Amino acid sequence: MSITEPTMIGLSEKAHALLQQMKEDNFLAEMADGYRLGIGLALAQGIEPPDVPSRRTVFSVATIDPDQEIAAAIRALMDLQGGSVYRMAERLADWGVIELANRFDGGPLDVASLLPSKNSTSY
């Protein structure tokens, strides 16, 4: 049985408002950039985000993931248990946008600081 993927994806009202605010504050050039960054942050942190109980449709999948690279990354890094990759993308984006807003707090954000640090050794 094949999963039917949505063509439109979104965020909770809270995450959508935070994403809009970050765009208005010129933290983001486009809201879609923040959506993608939220997905990447959640994936980098290894988050298993909760469902988004009430979502506001915001973007077309074709806008967020035109080459299906985000879908490929999600499939590679997460066990979807037969679920929709783009519903998982919504969950990841929602968690990630809220986390970005918590860290942003109106000031500049060092994107490198968002990634988990690993102990590096010299070779």
matplotlib code that plots the C-alpha trace (Angstrom):
import matplotlib.pyplot as plt

x = [0.0, 1.4, 1.1, -0.5, 1.7, 0.1, 0.8, 0.4, 2.2, 2.0, 2.7, 0.8, -0.6, 2.1, 5.0, 3.4, 3.2, 6.9, 8.0, 6.2, 7.8, 11.3, 10.6, 9.3, 12.4, 14.6, 16.0, 14.8, 14.7, 11.7, 9.5, 10.2, 13.9, 12.9, 10.7, 13.6, 15.9, 13.5, 13.4, 17.2, 17.6, 15.2, 16.9, 20.4, 19.1, 17.7, 14.3, 11.2, 8.7, 5.1, 2.1, 1.0, -2.6, -3.9, -2.0, -2.3, -1.4, 1.3, 3.5, 3.3, 5.6, 7.0, 8.1, 9.7, 11.2, 11.3, 14.0, 12.7, 16.1, 14.4, 12.2, 15.3, 17.0, 14.0, 13.7, 17.4, 17.5, 14.1, 11.9, 8.6, 6.9, 5.0, 3.8, 4.0, 7.4, 5.8, 3.6, 6.9, 8.4, 5.6, 6.3, 10.0, 9.5, 7.0, 9.5, 12.4, 10.7, 9.7, 13.2, 14.7, 12.4, 13.5, 17.1, 16.6, 14.9, 15.4, 19.2, 21.6, 21.8, 24.9, 23.5, 26.6, 25.8, 22.5, 24.3, 25.3, 29.0, 31.1, 34.4, 37.0, 40.4, 43.4, 44.8]
y = [0.0, 3.4, 6.5, 9.5, 12.5, 15.9, 18.6, 21.4, 21.5, 23.9, 24.7, 25.2, 28.7, 29.4, 28.3, 30.2, 33.4, 33.0, 32.3, 35.5, 37.5, 36.3, 37.3, 40.7, 41.2, 40.5, 37.4, 35.4, 36.5, 34.2, 32.2, 29.1, 29.4, 29.3, 26.3, 24.4, 25.6, 24.3, 20.9, 20.8, 21.9, 19.2, 16.6, 17.7, 17.5, 14.0, 15.2, 12.9, 15.7, 15.4, 15.6, 19.1, 18.9, 21.8, 23.0, 26.0, 25.2, 27.6, 26.1, 23.8, 20.8, 21.9, 25.2, 23.7, 20.6, 20.9, 18.2, 16.0, 16.3, 17.1, 14.0, 11.9, 13.2, 12.6, 9.0, 8.4, 9.7, 8.7, 5.7, 6.9, 3.6, 3.7, 7.3, 10.3, 11.9, 15.4, 15.0, 14.3, 17.4, 19.4, 18.1, 18.7, 22.2, 23.1, 22.0, 23.6, 27.0, 27.2, 26.3, 28.9, 31.6, 30.7, 31.0, 34.0, 36.4, 39.4, 39.2, 37.7, 33.9, 31.9, 29.0, 27.0, 27.1, 25.3, 22.1, 19.6, 19.8, 16.7, 16.2, 16.6, 15.1, 16.2, 13.8]
z = [0.0, -1.0, 1.1, -0.6, 0.1, 0.6, -1.9, 0.7, 4.1, 7.0, 10.7, 13.9, 14.4, 17.0, 14.7, 11.8, 13.8, 14.9, 11.3, 10.2, 13.0, 12.0, 8.4, 9.5, 11.7, 8.6, 10.2, 7.1, 3.5, 2.9, 5.2, 3.2, 4.2, 7.9, 7.2, 5.6, 8.4, 11.0, 9.4, 9.2, 12.9, 14.1, 12.0, 13.2, 16.8, 16.3, 17.4, 17.2, 17.1, 18.3, 15.9, 14.9, 16.2, 14.2, 11.2, 9.0, 5.4, 4.3, 1.5, -1.5, -1.3, -4.6, -3.1, 0.0, -1.6, -5.4, -5.9, -3.0, -1.3, 2.0, 1.7, 0.9, 4.0, 6.2, 4.9, 5.5, 9.0, 10.4, 10.7, 9.2, 10.1, 6.9, 7.4, 5.1, 4.7, 4.3, 7.4, 9.2, 7.5, 9.0, 12.5, 12.1, 10.7, 13.5, 16.3, 14.5, 13.9, 17.5, 18.6, 16.2, 17.6, 21.1, 20.1, 17.9, 20.4, 18.1, 17.8, 15.3, 15.3, 14.6, 12.5, 13.2, 16.9, 16.2, 15.2, 17.8, 18.5, 18.3, 19.9, 17.1, 17.1, 15.2, 12.6]

ax = plt.figure().add_subplot(projection="3d")
ax.plot(x, y, z, "-o")
ax.set_aspect("equal")
plt.show()
